[in-house]
Amino acid sequence: MAKALIVYYSRRGENYWNGSIKNLSKGNTEVVAEMIAELTGADLFQVETIKPFAEDYYTCIDEAKKELKEGIQPQLQSYMESLDGYDSIFVGYPNWWGTMPMAMFSFLEHYDLSGKRIFPFCTNEGSGMGNSERDLKKACKGARVEKGLAVHGAEAAGAQKEVEVWVKKCL
C-alpha cells in the first residue's frame, strides 16, 4: 500500500454509551483510528476545532445539530501543510445527526483530494454510516470514496477483529 493517512475527529469526555452518558478519557473514534494506524503504519492527524464543543454531551449535540442545519464549518486549530504525499486517506468521525461533524467538512474541503482513495469509518450508537458516505463524495471531489466501516461506539475498544477485516479489504 502506498503512503496512507488517518485523519479523524473524536470526542473525549461525555459521550452517549449504550443508553446512558459515560465520561471517556479517549474518544471512540480515536480508539478505532489508533487500531487502523497500528495495522497499516499510516500517519495520524486529529482534527480539532478552535472553539470546542460544550463539555455537556446534550449541549454538544445541540451545537453539532445547529452547525449542520446552518452549514457552519468551524475553524480548525491546524491543517496539514499538504496531503500530496498520501494516496489513501482513512477518514474517521462520530456519526452525529446522520453524517460527519462539520469540522470534518472544514478539513476535507480545504484540500484538492483528486485521485485519492478515501476510506471512511465512523463510530455511532446505532445509526451506522448514515448519509456520511454520500456526503463524503460531495466533499471529496475527484476522490474515490470506498465502502466505509461503522463501529458501535460502546464496542470500539473491542472492535479489533472487525477493524482488521475491514482494513484488509481496503488494502
WOMOWO-V406044 format. One record per pair of residues at least 12 apart in sequence whose ideal C-beta (glycine too) atoms are under 10 Angstrom apart, sorted by the first residue. I is the first residue (numbers start at 1). J is the second residue. If there is no record, write none. Layout:
I	J
I	J
//
This chain:
1	40
1	41
1	42
1	87
1	88
1	117
1	167
1	170
1	171
2	85
2	86
2	87
2	88
2	117
3	41
3	42
3	43
3	85
3	86
3	87
3	88
4	36
4	37
4	40
4	41
4	42
4	43
4	86
4	87
4	88
4	89
4	90
4	117
4	119
4	167
4	170
4	171
5	37
5	40
5	42
5	43
5	44
5	45
5	80
5	83
5	85
5	86
5	87
5	88
5	89
5	90
5	91
5	116
6	32
6	33
6	34
6	35
6	36
6	37
6	40
6	42
6	43
6	44
6	45
6	46
6	86
6	88
6	89
6	90
6	91
6	92
6	119
6	121
7	33
7	42
7	43
7	44
7	45
7	46
7	47
7	80
7	83
7	86
7	89
7	90
7	91
7	92
7	93
7	104
7	107
7	108
7	111
7	118
8	27
8	29
8	30
8	32
8	33
8	34
8	36
8	37
8	44
8	45
8	46
8	47
8	90
8	91
8	92
8	93
8	94
8	104
8	107
8	121
8	122
8	123
9	27
9	29
9	30
9	33
9	46
9	47
9	48
9	49
9	76
9	91
9	92
9	93
9	94
9	96
9	100
9	101
9	102
9	103
9	104
9	106
9	107
10	24
10	26
10	27
10	28
10	29
10	30
10	31
10	32
10	33
10	34
10	46
10	47
10	48
10	92
10	93
10	94
10	101
10	123
10	156
11	24
11	26
11	27
11	28
11	29
11	30
11	52
11	53
11	57
11	60
11	61
11	64
11	93
11	94
11	96
11	101
11	123
11	153
12	24
12	25
12	26
12	27
12	28
12	30
12	55
13	25
13	27
13	52
13	53
13	54
13	55
13	56
13	57
13	60
14	53
14	54
14	55
14	56
14	57
14	58
14	59
14	60
15	27
15	28
15	57
15	60
15	94
15	123
15	125
15	153
15	154
16	28
16	57
16	58
16	60
16	61
16	94
16	124
16	125
16	126
16	153
16	154
17	57
17	125
17	153
17	154
18	125
18	126
18	152
18	153
18	154
18	155
19	125
19	126
19	154
20	154
21	56
21	57
21	58
22	57
22	153
22	154
23	55
23	57
24	153
24	156
24	157
26	156
26	157
27	46
27	92
27	94
27	123
27	153
27	156
28	92
28	94
28	122
28	123
28	124
28	125
28	151
28	152
28	153
28	154
28	155
28	156
28	157
28	159
29	46
29	92
29	93
29	94
29	95
29	101
29	121
29	122
29	123
29	124
29	151
29	153
29	156
30	44
30	46
30	92
30	123
30	156
31	92
31	123
31	151
31	153
31	156
31	157
31	158
31	159
31	160
31	163
32	90
32	92
32	121
32	122
32	123
32	149
32	151
32	153
32	156
32	157
32	159
32	160
32	162
32	163
32	166
33	45
33	46
33	90
33	91
33	92
33	93
33	121
33	123
33	156
33	163
34	163
35	121
35	151
35	156
35	157
35	159
35	160
35	162
35	163
35	164
35	167
36	90
36	92
36	119
36	121
36	149
36	163
36	164
36	166
36	167
36	170
37	90
38	160
38	163
38	164
38	167
39	160
39	163
39	164
39	166
39	167
39	168
39	170
39	171
40	88
40	90
40	119
40	167
40	170
40	171
42	86
42	88
42	89
42	90
42	119
42	167
43	80
43	85
43	86
43	89
44	90
44	92
45	78
45	79
45	80
45	83
45	89
45	107
46	77
46	78
46	92
47	74
47	76
47	77
47	78
47	79
47	80
47	91
47	92
47	93
47	100
47	101
47	103
47	104
47	106
47	107
47	108
48	74
48	76
48	77
48	78
48	103
48	107
49	67
49	73
49	74
49	75
49	76
49	77
49	101
49	102
49	103
49	106
50	74
50	75
50	76
50	77
50	78
50	103
51	63
51	74
51	75
51	77
52	74
52	77
53	67
53	74
53	96
53	101
53	103
60	96
60	101
61	94
61	96
61	97
63	96
63	101
63	102
64	94
64	96
64	97
64	99
64	101
64	102
64	103
65	96
65	97
66	97
66	102
67	96
67	97
67	101
67	102
67	103
67	105
67	106
68	96
68	97
68	98
68	99
68	100
68	101
68	102
68	105
68	135
69	97
69	102
70	102
71	102
71	105
72	102
72	105
72	106
73	102
73	103
73	104
73	105
73	106
73	107
73	108
73	109
73	110
74	101
74	102
74	103
74	105
74	106
75	103
75	106
76	103
76	104
76	106
76	107
76	110
77	103
78	107
79	106
79	107
79	110
79	111
80	107
80	110
80	111
82	111
82	112
83	107
83	108
83	110
83	111
83	112
83	113
83	116
84	111
84	112
84	116
86	111
86	113
86	116
86	117
87	115
87	116
87	117
88	116
88	117
88	118
88	119
88	144
88	146
88	170
88	171
89	108
89	111
89	113
89	116
89	117
89	118
89	119
89	120
89	140
89	143
90	117
90	118
90	119
90	120
90	121
90	146
90	148
90	149
90	166
90	167
90	170
91	104
91	107
91	108
91	113
91	118
91	119
91	120
91	121
91	122
91	132
91	136
91	139
91	140
91	143
91	145
91	148
92	104
92	119
92	120
92	121
92	122
92	123
92	148
92	149
92	151
93	107
93	120
93	121
93	122
93	123
93	124
93	132
93	136
94	122
94	123
94	124
94	125
94	127
94	153
95	122
95	123
95	124
95	125
95	126
95	127
95	128
95	129
95	130
95	131
95	132
95	148
95	150
95	151
95	153
96	122
96	124
96	127
96	130
96	132
97	127
97	130
97	131
98	124
98	127
98	128
98	129
98	130
98	131
98	132
98	134
98	135
99	122
99	127
99	129
99	130
99	131
99	132
99	133
99	134
99	135
99	136
99	139
100	120
100	122
100	130
100	131
100	132
100	135
100	136
100	139
104	120
104	122
104	132
104	135
104	136
104	139
105	135
105	136
105	138
105	139
106	139
107	139
108	135
108	136
108	138
108	139
108	140
108	141
108	143
109	138
109	139
109	140
109	141
111	140
111	143
112	140
112	141
112	142
112	143
113	136
113	139
113	140
113	141
113	142
113	143
113	144
113	145
114	140
114	141
114	142
114	143
114	144
115	142
115	143
115	144
116	140
116	142
116	143
116	144
116	145
117	140
117	143
117	144
117	145
117	146
117	170
118	133
118	136
118	137
118	139
118	140
118	143
118	144
118	145
118	146
118	148
119	136
119	144
119	145
119	146
119	147
119	148
119	149
119	166
119	167
119	169
119	170
119	171
120	132
120	133
120	135
120	136
120	137
120	140
120	145
120	146
120	147
120	148
120	149
120	150
121	148
121	149
121	150
121	151
121	159
121	163
121	166
121	167
121	170
122	148
122	149
122	150
122	151
122	153
123	149
123	150
123	151
123	152
123	153
123	154
123	155
123	156
123	159
124	150
124	151
124	152
124	153
124	154
125	152
125	153
125	154
125	155
126	150
126	152
126	153
126	154
127	150
128	148
128	149
128	150
128	151
128	152
129	147
129	148
129	149
129	150
130	148
130	150
132	145
132	148
132	150
133	145
133	146
133	147
133	148
133	150
136	148
146	166
146	169
146	170
147	166
147	169
147	170
148	166
148	170
149	162
149	163
149	165
149	166
149	167
149	169
149	170
150	162
150	166
151	163
151	166
//
